[in-house]
Amino acid sequence: MKNLSTIDEFVLLGLSTDPDIQTMLFVLFLGIYLLTLMGNLMMILVIRADPQLHTPMYFFLGHLSFLDICYSSVTVPKMLQNFLSLRKTISVWGCITQSFFFIFSGATESCLLSAMAYDRYAAICHPLLYTMIMNGPLCTAMVSAAWVMGFLSSLVNNLCTQNLQFCGPNIISHFSCELPSLFPLSCSDTMPNTILLAGSTAFLGLVTLPPILFSYSKIILAILSISSSKGQGKAFSTCSSHLTVVLSFYGTALFRYISPSSGSVLERVVSIQYGVITSLINPLIYSFKNQEVKAALQRILRQQICVSG
């Protein structure tokens, strides 16, 4: 970090400079963050407490819920602090650390969503072979690979960022420290870093997005073959909601990390979508619309009532 001693801190402009709007944004994002924590934490507890949810699908969902807690916690607490603070600063080391965990969480989530899409493909298209295909070792290997790929993707990009010198200005037109927003502030040559970030993002997208599109295309074809119109409509509704969340996450993240940074309002809105909103929506889309999760919650509540009674 000796090369980063030129300036000591960055200033995060955030979403607005109007104090009244910042107060409203604080209330809004505090509510979103608390709902994100409660929703994902509840999912983890329900999956651990109910033996009937100890299946590959909920094994992945448990990791996704934990990951979403981490993902939103990387940026939202600092954002909330800055809404109420006059000095919206973050140290250079803190900024690079935040960008490391942000990329780590985001890249891991993209890999995990790909694994979950394959799991749903195996369950719907090959139900008789599902338990053989999605066995314990394979599920563990897929989740481990997701975490490792996310870690390596973040490590490579942030190690190269540590070689950059920041001489000023130190104002980031964003609410968090993301690498596309840091590069324009460096007085070093950032072209290698930009190419590396765009290349690693594109590579991650090419590795994880095609399996998702393949899996959901096969799932949709399987749904269309269902004779019951009611069952077809219900399955398609669930599938389409899953696919919508996945594509919105991928679309906004790829747009942010492949296109050049401009510091526009659109970039901040896009970052909110994949960095904040996705973590809130995931437990609602993947879990609480699920009848098995609702049944598990009812069983746990009945058990608690019996114990307390």
C-alpha positions in Angstrom: 0.0 0.0 0.0 3.1 2.3 -0.1 2.1 3.5 -3.5 -1.2 4.8 -2.3 0.2 7.4 0.1 -0.4 10.4 -2.2 -3.9 11.0 -0.9 -5.4 9.5 2.3 -9.1 9.4 1.6 -11.9 9.6 -0.9 -15.1 11.6 -0.8 -18.3 9.7 -1.7 -20.9 12.0 -3.3 -23.7 9.5 -2.7 -27.1 9.8 -4.2 -28.0 13.4 -3.4 -26.5 16.5 -1.7 -29.9 17.8 -0.5 -30.2 17.2 3.3 -34.0 16.6 3.2 -33.6 14.1 0.4 -30.7 12.4 2.2 -33.0 12.0 5.3 -35.7 10.3 3.2 -33.1 8.1 1.5 -31.7 7.1 4.9 -35.2 5.9 6.0 -35.8 4.2 2.7 -32.5 2.3 2.5 -32.5 1.5 6.3 -35.9 -0.2 5.7 -34.6 -2.0 2.7 -31.5 -3.2 4.6 -33.4 -4.4 7.6 -35.9 -6.3 5.4 -32.9 -7.8 3.5 -31.3 -9.0 6.8 -34.6 -10.3 8.2 -35.7 -12.1 5.0 -32.4 -13.8 4.3 -31.7 -14.6 8.0 -35.1 -16.2 8.3 -34.5 -18.3 5.2 -31.2 -19.6 6.7 -32.9 -20.4 10.0 -35.9 -22.1 8.4 -33.6 -24.3 6.1 -31.5 -25.3 9.1 -34.4 -26.0 11.4 -36.6 -28.1 9.0 -35.2 -31.5 8.0 -37.6 -31.6 5.0 -35.7 -28.7 3.5 -32.3 -30.5 3.6 -32.3 -30.9 -0.2 -29.9 -29.6 -2.9 -32.3 -26.8 -3.8 -32.4 -25.4 -0.3 -28.7 -26.1 0.2 -28.0 -23.6 -2.6 -30.7 -21.2 -1.3 -29.1 -21.2 2.2 -25.8 -20.1 0.6 -27.5 -17.5 -1.5 -29.2 -16.0 1.6 -25.9 -15.9 3.4 -24.3 -14.3 0.4 -27.0 -11.7 0.0 -26.5 -10.6 3.6 -22.8 -10.2 3.0 -23.4 -8.5 -0.4 -25.7 -5.8 0.9 -23.6 -5.4 4.1 -20.6 -4.4 2.1 -22.0 -1.1 0.9 -25.3 -0.2 2.6 -24.0 0.5 6.2 -21.5 3.0 4.8 -24.1 4.5 2.6 -26.5 5.0 5.6 -23.7 6.5 7.6 -22.9 9.0 4.8 -26.6 10.0 4.6 -26.3 11.5 8.1 -22.7 12.6 8.0 -21.3 15.9 6.8 -17.9 14.3 6.0 -18.7 11.6 3.5 -15.2 10.2 3.4 -13.6 6.8 3.2 -9.9 5.9 3.5 -8.1 4.7 0.5 -7.4 1.3 2.1 -11.1 1.1 3.2 -12.2 2.0 -0.3 -10.1 -0.8 -1.9 -11.2 -3.2 0.8 -14.8 -2.4 0.1 -14.3 -2.9 -3.7 -12.7 -6.3 -3.0 -15.6 -7.6 -1.0 -18.1 -6.1 -3.4 -16.6 -7.9 -6.4 -16.1 -11.1 -4.3 -19.8 -11.2 -3.3 -21.1 -10.2 -6.8 -18.9 -12.7 -8.7 -19.8 -15.5 -6.2 -23.5 -14.8 -6.5 -23.3 -15.0 -10.3 -21.7 -18.4 -10.1 -24.2 -19.5 -7.5 -27.1 -18.4 -9.6 -25.7 -20.5 -12.4 -25.5 -23.6 -10.2 -29.0 -23.0 -8.9 -30.3 -22.8 -12.5 -28.7 -26.2 -13.3 -30.3 -27.6 -10.1 -33.8 -26.5 -11.2 -33.1 -28.0 -14.7 -32.2 -31.4 -13.2 -35.2 -31.3 -10.9 -37.8 -30.4 -13.6 -36.3 -32.1 -16.7 -34.9 -35.2 -15.0 -37.0 -35.8 -11.9 -36.3 -39.5 -11.7 -32.6 -39.0 -11.8 -32.5 -35.8 -9.7 -31.1 -37.3 -6.5 -28.4 -39.1 -8.5 -27.4 -36.1 -10.5 -27.5 -33.5 -7.7 -25.7 -35.7 -5.1 -24.0 -34.2 -2.0 -20.4 -34.1 -3.3 -21.5 -32.4 -6.5 -23.5 -29.7 -4.6 -20.6 -29.1 -2.3 -18.2 -28.9 -5.2 -20.5 -26.4 -7.1 -20.8 -24.1 -4.1 -17.1 -24.3 -3.3 -16.3 -23.5 -7.0 -18.6 -20.5 -6.8 -16.8 -19.1 -3.7 -13.4 -19.8 -5.2 -14.2 -18.2 -8.5 -15.6 -15.1 -6.8 -12.5 -14.8 -4.6 -10.0 -15.2 -7.5 -11.9 -12.7 -9.7 -11.9 -10.1 -6.9 -8.3 -10.8 -5.8 -6.8 -10.4 -9.3 -8.5 -7.1 -9.9 -7.8 -5.6 -6.5 -4.1 -6.7 -6.4 -3.6 -4.7 -9.6 -5.5 -1.7 -8.2 -3.1 -1.5 -5.3 -0.3 -0.6 -7.7 -2.2 2.5 -8.8 -1.3 6.0 -7.5 -4.1 8.4 -6.5 -2.9 12.0 -6.7 -6.3 13.7 -6.8 -9.0 14.7 -7.3 -10.4 12.4 -4.6 -14.2 12.8 -5.2 -16.1 9.6 -6.2 -19.4 10.3 -8.0 -21.0 7.3 -6.4 -22.3 6.0 -3.1 -19.7 3.1 -2.8 -16.2 2.2 -3.9 -16.5 0.3 -7.1 -13.4 -0.1 -9.4 -15.0 1.6 -12.4 -15.4 4.7 -10.3 -11.9 4.5 -8.9 -9.9 4.3 -12.1 -10.7 7.8 -13.4 -9.2 9.2 -10.2 -5.8 7.6 -10.6 -2.8 9.5 -12.0 -1.3 6.1 -13.2 -2.1 4.4 -16.4 -5.3 2.5 -15.7 -5.8 1.0 -19.2 -4.4 -2.5 -18.0 -6.8 -2.4 -15.0 -9.7 -1.4 -17.2 -9.0 -4.2 -19.7 -8.5 -6.7 -16.9 -11.8 -5.7 -15.2 -13.8 -5.8 -18.4 -12.1 -9.1 -19.4 -12.7 -10.8 -16.1 -16.3 -9.6 -16.0 -16.9 -10.8 -19.6 -15.2 -14.2 -18.8 -17.4 -14.6 -15.7 -20.5 -13.8 -17.7 -19.5 -16.2 -20.5 -18.9 -19.0 -18.0 -22.0 -18.6 -15.9 -24.7 -17.0 -18.1 -24.9 -19.7 -20.9 -25.7 -22.5 -18.3 -28.5 -20.3 -17.0 -30.0 -19.6 -20.4 -29.7 -23.3 -21.4 -31.2 -24.5 -18.1 -34.2 -22.1 -18.2 -34.8 -22.7 -21.9 -35.1 -26.5 -21.2 -37.3 -25.8 -18.2 -39.6 -23.6 -20.3 -39.9 -26.3 -22.9 -40.7 -28.9 -20.1 -43.3 -26.5 -18.7 -45.0 -26.1 -22.1 -45.3 -29.9 -22.3 -47.4 -30.0 -19.1 -51.0 -31.0 -20.0 -52.7 -29.1 -17.1 -53.1 -25.4 -17.9 -53.2 -24.6 -14.2 -50.0 -26.4 -13.5 -48.4 -24.9 -16.6 -49.4 -21.4 -15.5 -48.1 -21.8 -12.0 -44.8 -23.3 -13.1 -44.3 -20.7 -15.8 -45.0 -17.9 -13.3 -42.3 -19.2 -10.9 -39.8 -19.8 -13.7 -40.4 -16.4 -15.2 -39.9 -14.6 -11.9 -36.6 -16.5 -11.3 -35.4 -15.7 -14.8 -36.4 -12.0 -14.5 -34.3 -11.5 -11.3 -31.3 -13.4 -12.8 -31.3 -11.4 -16.0 -31.8 -8.1 -14.3 -28.8 -8.9 -12.0 -26.6 -9.9 -14.9 -27.7 -7.2 -17.2 -27.1 -4.3 -14.8 -23.8 -5.8 -13.4 -22.4 -6.4 -16.9 -23.4 -2.9 -18.0 -21.6 -1.4 -15.0 -18.4 -3.3 -15.2 -17.9 -3.5 -19.0 -18.9 0.0 -20.1 -16.7 3.0 -19.2 -17.5 4.9 -16.1 -19.1 8.4 -16.5 -20.3 9.2 -13.0 -23.9 9.6 -14.2 -27.1 9.1 -12.1 -27.9 6.0 -14.3 -24.7 4.3 -13.0 -25.8 4.8 -9.4 -29.3 3.5 -10.1 -27.9 0.5 -11.9 -25.6 -0.2 -8.9 -28.5 0.0 -6.5 -30.3 -2.6 -8.6 -27.6 -5.3 -8.5 -26.0 -4.3 -5.2 -29.0 -3.6 -3.0 -32.4 -4.5 -4.6 -31.4 -8.0 -5.7 -30.5 -9.0 -2.2 -33.9 -7.9 -1.0 -35.8 -9.6 -3.8 -34.0 -13.0 -3.8 -35.6 -14.4 -0.7 -39.0 -13.3 -1.8 -38.7 -14.7 -5.3 -36.8 -17.9 -4.6 -38.2 -18.8 -1.2 -41.3 -17.1 0.3 -43.3 -17.8 -2.9 -42.4 -21.4 -2.4 -45.1 -23.6 -0.8 -42.5 -25.9 0.9 -41.0 -22.9 2.7 -44.5 -21.7 3.8 -45.2 -25.2 5.1 -41.9 -25.3 6.9 -42.6 -22.0 8.6 -46.0 -23.3 9.7 -44.5 -26.5 11.2 -41.8 -24.5 13.0 -44.5 -22.1 14.4 -46.6 -25.0 15.6 -43.6 -26.6 17.3 -42.8 -23.4 19.1 -46.4 -23.0 20.2 -46.5 -26.6 21.5 -43.2 -26.1 23.4 -44.3 -22.8 24.9 -47.7 -24.3 25.8 
